[in-house]
Amino acid sequence: MPTDYQHASTEQWLKWDKDHIWHPYSSVLNPPAMIPVVSAKGVRLTLADGRELIDGMSSWWSAIHGYNHPVLNTAAKAQLDDMSHVMFGGLTHPAAASLGKRLVDITPAPLTRVFISDSGSVAVEVAIKMALQYWYSVGQPTKTRLLALRNGYHGDTFGAMATCDPVTGMHHLFNKVLPEHLFAEAPQTAFGEQATDADMASIKTLLQNHHHELAAVILEPVVQGAGGMRFYGGDYLKQLRALCDEFDVLLIHDEIATGFGRSGKLFACEHAGISPDIMCVGKALTGGYLSLAATLCSEKIAQGICEGEAGVFMHGPTFMGNPLACSIANASIDLLLASDWQSNIQRIEAGLNAGLAAAANLNSVAAVRCLGGIGVIEMKAPVNMASLQARFIAKGIWIRPFGKLVYTMPPYIISDADLALLCQQMVAALAAEE
């Protein structure tokens, strides 16, 4: 008989989860206790026992408008009445066409072509394939390697893994089977500062020595995310753009975490006033409702690929251009741009600076830093995840630390009072761990 899952008790479905579900970065031998969420609205997650948690993670940085937003709900329901999905090979629909136009309109001018995919990691794979196929198509097939930054992180699929820092990128177990790319030292100048000659030396030397085999430089502009939650200055990007032009190497920006306002600019490359040749977006694209991503490129890249041997770009996901996701993405972008989002991000940054400052006084804390809607407490040693997470939940907040990093990227709709409480409880939980 079929399982009556709709009427299962919390205990029953938690057991099914423990017996069968493999959660991200977890062990089936000693699985961590999962926190049962039954609903979410605004900035709060409601647990099965009725407790509410202020969400400080925006569901891995994606739910910028919070949960159960009426505008996004309406967009989803309206699209469902027409169609939830249709293949994108040989067919198109208004939601995808509109999304492509919106993305071209709000990203830097040279980016005119949009390839829609279904996750950020796939968007990076697409970007890498675009760069490789471009050089093959224009008669330079030796340009097959990539240059990335130490402390960088670009995803969990194989092409993306190969561009993550071999040490901090969480994928060192696979190093022997991944393509061997090059890694420059991460920029050390702080956000807002001019890049020094020393800061540029590593990547400049690698470009000078290897440009003949380099297809592209790939990096996260201004904010290095899961590889270290580090911030650096836009001047580094500006100088790198000039170096890529000088040595005829493409520039890929991974804006999956930074896109749609998180760093204080709509896209982080705007801190430098430059454009990449290829840009990846995802996460906040649908306001956290559905998985969707996109890879944008210049007309030069698109035409170069299509004038080559294959005549087409060799990629095509089954759920590419999903109408439901595209409709919600359109509504999410409209919702963001209709608001005074820049002032709002400044408000959140001020609240994070004020609320997390006290953490700097803790003996276990190495540094505190904030930028836009990102607040980071870097510890001197890796945290005890189970213990600290339990303290956060007991204090009514949802924070998911990793390694030495305890950070928050709250939804943009968070109130001043909730933001202050979130920061206060983060610091209090860390103090209790000392």
C-alpha positions as CSV (number, residue, x, y, z in Angstrom):
1,M,0.0,0.0,0.0
2,P,1.2,3.6,-0.7
3,T,2.6,5.5,2.2
4,D,0.2,8.0,3.7
5,Y,2.8,10.7,3.8
6,Q,0.3,13.5,3.9
7,H,-1.0,12.4,7.3
8,A,2.3,11.3,8.8
9,S,3.3,12.5,12.2
10,T,6.5,14.7,12.6
11,E,8.2,11.7,14.2
12,Q,7.3,9.5,11.2
13,W,8.6,11.7,8.5
14,L,11.7,12.7,10.5
15,K,12.4,8.9,10.6
16,W,11.9,8.6,6.9
17,D,14.3,11.5,6.4
18,K,16.9,9.9,8.7
19,D,16.6,6.5,7.0
20,H,16.6,7.6,3.4
21,I,17.6,11.3,2.8
22,W,21.3,12.2,2.3
23,H,21.6,15.9,3.3
24,P,24.3,18.2,1.9
25,Y,27.8,17.7,3.4
26,S,26.5,15.1,5.9
27,S,27.2,11.5,6.9
28,V,24.7,8.7,6.8
29,L,26.7,6.9,9.4
30,N,26.3,9.6,12.0
31,P,23.7,11.9,10.6
32,P,23.2,15.3,12.3
33,A,19.8,16.0,13.8
34,M,17.6,17.7,11.3
35,I,15.4,20.7,12.3
36,P,11.8,20.1,11.1
37,V,10.4,23.1,9.3
38,V,6.7,23.1,8.4
39,S,6.1,26.6,7.1
40,A,7.8,30.0,6.5
41,K,6.6,33.5,6.2
42,G,8.5,36.8,6.0
43,V,11.8,36.3,7.8
44,R,10.6,33.5,10.1
45,L,10.7,29.7,9.8
46,T,8.1,27.8,11.8
47,L,9.2,24.5,13.3
48,A,7.0,21.5,13.8
49,D,6.7,22.2,17.5
50,G,5.5,25.7,16.8
51,R,8.7,27.6,17.6
52,E,9.8,30.3,15.2
53,L,13.3,31.2,14.1
54,I,14.5,34.4,12.5
55,D,16.2,33.2,9.3
56,G,19.6,34.8,9.0
57,M,20.6,32.7,6.0
58,S,18.0,33.6,3.3
59,S,18.0,29.9,2.5
60,W,21.7,29.9,1.4
61,W,21.5,33.5,0.3
62,S,18.5,33.2,-2.1
63,A,15.3,34.3,-0.3
64,I,16.0,38.0,-0.6
65,H,12.3,38.9,-0.3
66,G,11.7,36.5,2.6
67,Y,9.1,33.7,2.4
68,N,5.6,33.4,1.2
69,H,5.7,36.8,-0.5
70,P,2.3,37.6,-2.0
71,V,3.8,39.1,-5.2
72,L,5.9,36.0,-5.9
73,N,3.1,33.7,-4.8
74,T,0.7,35.4,-7.3
75,A,3.3,35.0,-10.1
76,A,3.7,31.3,-9.4
77,K,0.0,30.6,-9.3
78,A,-0.7,32.6,-12.5
79,Q,1.9,30.7,-14.4
80,L,0.7,27.3,-13.1
81,D,-2.7,28.0,-14.7
82,D,-0.9,28.2,-18.1
83,M,1.9,25.6,-17.9
84,S,4.5,24.7,-15.3
85,H,7.0,23.5,-17.9
86,V,7.6,23.0,-21.6
87,M,10.8,21.9,-23.3
88,F,13.1,24.8,-24.5
89,G,14.4,23.0,-27.5
90,G,12.6,24.4,-30.5
91,L,10.0,26.1,-28.3
92,T,9.9,29.3,-26.3
93,H,7.5,31.2,-24.1
94,P,6.9,34.8,-22.7
95,A,8.3,34.1,-19.3
96,A,11.8,33.1,-20.6
97,A,11.9,35.8,-23.3
98,S,11.0,38.5,-20.7
99,L,13.6,37.2,-18.3
100,G,16.3,37.3,-20.9
101,K,15.4,40.9,-21.8
102,R,15.3,41.9,-18.1
103,L,18.7,40.3,-17.4
104,V,20.3,42.0,-20.4
105,D,18.8,45.4,-19.3
106,I,20.1,45.3,-15.8
107,T,23.6,43.8,-16.3
108,P,26.6,45.6,-17.9
109,A,26.1,46.6,-21.5
110,P,28.4,44.1,-23.3
111,L,26.4,41.2,-22.0
112,T,23.7,40.5,-24.6
113,R,23.1,36.8,-24.7
114,V,21.5,34.7,-21.9
115,F,21.7,30.9,-21.5
116,I,19.2,29.8,-18.8
117,S,20.0,26.8,-16.7
118,D,18.7,25.2,-13.5
119,S,21.3,25.8,-10.8
120,G,24.3,28.0,-10.0
121,S,26.8,25.2,-10.4
122,V,25.5,24.4,-13.8
123,A,25.7,28.1,-14.7
124,V,29.4,27.9,-13.9
125,E,29.7,24.8,-16.0
126,V,28.0,26.6,-18.9
127,A,30.4,29.6,-18.5
128,I,33.4,27.3,-18.6
129,K,32.1,25.5,-21.7
130,M,31.4,28.8,-23.4
131,A,35.0,29.9,-22.8
132,L,36.5,26.6,-24.0
133,Q,34.2,26.3,-27.0
134,Y,34.9,30.0,-28.0
135,W,38.6,29.5,-28.2
136,Y,38.2,26.2,-30.1
137,S,35.9,27.9,-32.5
138,V,38.2,30.8,-33.3
139,G,41.1,28.6,-34.0
140,Q,43.0,28.6,-30.7
141,P,42.4,25.1,-29.3
142,T,45.4,25.2,-27.0
143,K,43.6,27.6,-24.7
144,T,42.0,25.0,-22.4
145,R,43.0,25.9,-18.9
146,L,41.4,28.3,-16.3
147,L,42.9,30.7,-13.9
148,A,41.1,31.1,-10.5
149,L,41.8,32.6,-7.1
150,R,42.8,31.0,-3.9
151,N,39.9,31.1,-1.4
152,G,37.5,31.0,-4.3
153,Y,34.4,28.8,-4.5
154,H,32.3,28.1,-7.6
155,G,30.1,25.0,-7.0
156,D,30.0,21.2,-6.5
157,T,29.9,19.9,-10.1
158,F,33.1,18.7,-11.7
159,G,34.0,21.7,-13.8
160,A,33.1,24.0,-11.0
161,M,35.0,22.0,-8.4
162,A,38.2,22.3,-10.5
163,T,38.1,26.1,-10.2
164,C,37.6,26.1,-6.4
165,D,40.5,26.6,-4.1
166,P,42.1,23.1,-3.8
167,V,42.4,23.5,0.0
168,T,39.5,25.7,1.2
169,G,37.1,24.8,-1.6
170,M,36.0,21.6,0.1
171,H,36.9,19.4,-2.9
172,H,40.5,18.3,-2.3
173,L,39.4,14.6,-2.3
174,F,38.8,14.9,-6.0
175,N,42.0,16.7,-7.0
176,K,43.6,13.7,-8.8
177,V,40.6,13.4,-11.2
178,L,39.9,17.1,-11.8
179,P,41.4,19.2,-14.5
180,E,44.5,21.0,-13.3
181,H,44.0,24.7,-13.5
182,L,46.0,27.6,-12.2
183,F,45.4,29.6,-9.0
184,A,46.5,33.1,-8.2
185,E,46.9,34.4,-4.6
186,A,43.7,35.9,-3.3
187,P,43.7,39.8,-3.2
188,Q,44.7,41.1,0.2
189,T,43.6,44.8,-0.1
190,A,40.5,45.5,1.8
191,F,37.2,46.6,0.2
192,G,37.5,50.2,-0.9
193,E,41.3,50.3,-1.1
194,Q,43.4,50.5,-4.2
195,A,45.1,47.2,-5.3
196,T,48.9,47.4,-4.8
197,D,51.5,46.1,-7.2
198,A,52.1,43.2,-4.8
199,D,48.4,42.4,-4.8
200,M,48.4,42.1,-8.6
201,A,51.8,40.4,-8.9
202,S,50.6,36.7,-8.6
203,I,47.8,36.9,-11.2
204,K,49.8,39.1,-13.5
205,T,52.7,36.7,-13.5
206,L,50.4,33.7,-14.2
207,L,48.8,35.6,-17.1
208,Q,52.2,36.6,-18.6
209,N,53.5,33.0,-18.4
210,H,50.4,31.0,-19.3
211,H,48.1,33.2,-21.5
212,H,48.8,31.0,-24.5
213,E,47.0,28.1,-22.7
214,L,44.4,30.1,-20.7
215,A,40.8,30.3,-21.8
216,A,39.6,32.4,-18.9
217,V,40.0,33.9,-15.5
218,I,37.1,33.0,-13.2
219,L,36.4,34.7,-9.9
220,E,33.8,35.9,-7.5
221,P,33.8,39.7,-7.7
222,V,34.5,41.7,-4.5
223,V,33.1,38.9,-2.2
224,Q,34.7,35.4,-2.0
225,G,31.8,33.4,-0.6
226,A,32.0,29.8,0.7
227,G,35.8,29.7,0.3
228,G,36.3,32.2,3.1
229,M,33.7,35.0,3.2
230,R,36.4,37.5,2.2
231,F,35.9,41.0,0.8
232,Y,38.3,42.8,-1.5
233,G,38.4,46.0,-3.5
234,G,36.9,46.7,-6.8
235,D,40.2,48.2,-8.1
236,Y,41.6,44.7,-8.2
237,L,38.8,43.8,-10.7
238,K,39.5,46.9,-12.8
239,Q,43.2,46.1,-13.1
240,L,42.5,42.5,-13.8
241,R,40.1,43.4,-16.6
242,A,42.9,45.4,-18.2
243,L,45.3,42.4,-17.8
244,C,42.8,40.0,-19.4
245,D,42.5,42.3,-22.4
246,E,46.2,42.7,-22.6
247,F,46.8,39.0,-22.6
248,D,43.7,38.0,-24.6
249,V,42.1,35.9,-21.9
250,L,38.4,35.9,-21.2
251,L,37.0,37.1,-17.8
252,I,34.2,35.2,-16.1
253,H,32.4,36.7,-13.1
254,D,30.6,34.3,-10.7
255,E,27.9,36.6,-9.4
256,I,25.7,33.7,-8.1
257,A,26.1,34.9,-4.4
258,T,26.6,38.6,-5.1
259,G,24.0,39.3,-7.7
260,F,20.8,41.2,-7.1
261,G,22.0,43.7,-4.6
262,R,23.7,41.6,-1.9
263,S,27.0,43.6,-2.0
264,G,25.4,47.0,-2.1
265,K,25.5,47.2,-5.9
266,L,23.0,45.3,-8.2
267,F,26.0,43.3,-9.4
268,A,29.3,43.3,-7.6
269,C,31.3,44.1,-10.8
270,E,29.7,47.5,-10.6
271,H,32.0,48.3,-7.7
272,A,34.7,48.4,-10.3
273,G,32.7,49.9,-13.2
274,I,33.7,47.0,-15.5
275,S,32.0,44.1,-17.3
276,P,33.2,40.5,-17.6
277,D,33.0,38.6,-20.9
278,I,30.8,36.0,-19.2
279,M,28.6,36.3,-16.0
280,C,26.9,33.7,-13.9
281,V,23.8,34.5,-11.8
282,G,21.6,32.3,-9.7
283,K,20.5,32.0,-6.0
284,A,18.4,35.2,-5.6
285,L,17.3,35.1,-9.2
286,T,13.9,33.7,-8.2
287,G,13.8,35.1,-4.7
288,G,14.6,31.6,-3.4
289,Y,11.4,30.1,-4.7
290,L,12.8,27.7,-7.4
291,S,16.1,26.7,-8.7
292,L,17.1,28.8,-11.7
293,A,20.3,30.3,-13.0
294,A,21.7,32.0,-16.0
295,T,25.0,32.6,-17.8
296,L,25.3,35.8,-19.8
297,C,27.9,36.5,-22.4
298,S,28.9,39.2,-24.9
299,E,28.0,39.1,-28.5
300,K,31.6,38.5,-29.3
301,I,31.6,35.2,-27.4
302,A,28.2,34.1,-28.8
303,Q,29.1,34.8,-32.4
304,G,32.6,33.3,-32.0
305,I,31.1,30.0,-30.8
306,C,28.4,29.8,-33.5
307,E,30.8,30.6,-36.3
308,G,32.9,27.6,-35.3
309,E,32.9,23.9,-36.2
310,A,29.8,22.9,-34.2
311,G,27.8,25.9,-35.3
312,V,25.9,25.8,-32.0
313,F,26.6,26.0,-28.3
314,M,26.9,22.4,-27.1
315,H,24.7,22.4,-24.0
316,G,21.0,21.9,-23.3
317,P,19.5,21.2,-19.9
318,T,16.1,19.4,-19.8
319,F,14.5,22.0,-17.6
320,M,16.2,25.0,-19.3
321,G,13.9,28.0,-19.3
322,N,11.4,26.5,-17.0
323,P,8.3,28.8,-17.3
324,L,7.3,28.6,-13.6
325,A,10.8,29.5,-12.4
326,C,11.2,32.2,-15.1
327,S,7.8,33.8,-14.2
328,I,8.8,34.0,-10.5
329,A,12.2,35.4,-11.5
330,N,10.6,38.2,-13.5
331,A,8.4,39.0,-10.5
332,S,11.3,38.9,-8.1
333,I,13.4,41.3,-10.3
334,D,10.5,43.7,-10.6
335,L,9.9,43.6,-6.9
336,L,13.5,44.3,-6.2
337,L,13.9,47.2,-8.7
338,A,10.6,48.8,-7.6
339,S,11.9,49.2,-4.1
340,D,14.6,51.6,-2.8
341,W,16.8,48.5,-2.5
342,Q,20.1,50.5,-2.3
343,S,19.0,52.4,0.8
344,N,17.6,49.2,2.2
345,I,21.0,47.4,1.8
346,Q,22.7,50.4,3.4
347,R,20.3,50.1,6.3
348,I,21.1,46.4,6.7
349,E,24.8,47.0,6.5
350,A,24.6,49.6,9.3
351,G,22.5,47.2,11.4
352,L,25.0,44.4,10.9
353,N,28.0,46.7,11.7
354,A,26.3,47.9,14.9
355,G,24.9,44.5,15.9
356,L,28.0,42.3,15.3
357,A,30.6,44.8,16.6
358,A,30.5,43.3,20.1
359,A,31.7,39.9,18.8
360,A,35.2,41.5,18.2
361,N,35.6,41.5,22.0
362,L,35.3,37.7,22.3
363,N,38.5,35.8,22.8
364,S,37.5,33.2,20.2
365,V,36.9,35.8,17.4
366,A,39.6,36.7,14.9
367,A,37.7,39.3,12.9
368,V,34.3,40.9,12.2
369,R,33.5,42.3,8.8
370,C,30.3,43.5,7.0
371,L,29.6,44.5,3.5
372,G,26.1,45.3,2.1
373,G,23.8,42.5,3.3
374,I,26.6,40.3,4.5
375,G,27.8,40.1,8.1
376,V,30.8,37.8,9.0
377,I,32.3,36.7,12.3
378,E,35.5,34.9,11.6
379,M,36.6,32.6,14.5
380,K,40.2,31.7,15.5
381,A,39.3,28.0,15.3
382,P,36.6,25.9,13.6
383,V,33.3,26.0,15.5
384,N,31.6,23.0,17.1
385,M,28.7,23.0,14.6
386,A,26.3,20.8,16.6
387,S,26.7,22.7,19.8
388,L,26.6,26.2,18.3
389,Q,23.7,25.4,16.1
390,A,21.7,24.2,19.1
391,R,22.5,27.5,20.9
392,F,21.3,29.5,17.9
393,I,18.0,27.6,17.7
394,A,17.4,27.9,21.5
395,K,17.9,31.7,21.0
396,G,15.3,31.8,18.2
397,I,17.6,32.3,15.2
398,W,18.7,30.2,12.2
399,I,22.4,30.5,11.4
400,R,24.4,27.9,9.5
401,P,28.1,28.3,10.2
402,F,30.9,26.4,8.5
403,G,34.5,26.0,9.5
404,K,35.7,29.2,11.2
405,L,32.9,31.3,9.7
406,V,29.8,32.4,11.5
407,Y,27.9,34.6,9.1
408,T,24.5,36.0,8.1
409,M,22.9,37.1,4.9
410,P,19.4,38.0,6.0
411,P,16.4,38.6,3.7
412,Y,16.2,42.2,2.5
413,I,12.8,42.6,4.2
414,I,14.2,42.1,7.7
415,S,13.1,44.8,10.1
416,D,15.6,46.8,12.2
417,A,14.3,45.1,15.3
418,D,14.6,41.6,14.0
419,L,18.1,42.4,12.6
420,A,19.2,43.8,16.0
421,L,17.8,40.7,17.7
422,L,19.5,38.4,15.1
423,C,22.9,40.0,15.7
424,Q,22.5,40.1,19.5
425,Q,21.7,36.4,19.6
426,M,24.5,35.5,17.3
427,V,27.0,37.2,19.6
428,A,25.4,35.8,22.7
429,A,25.6,32.2,21.4
430,L,29.2,32.6,20.6
431,A,29.9,34.1,24.0
432,A,28.2,31.1,25.6
433,E,30.6,28.8,23.7
434,E,33.7,30.3,25.2
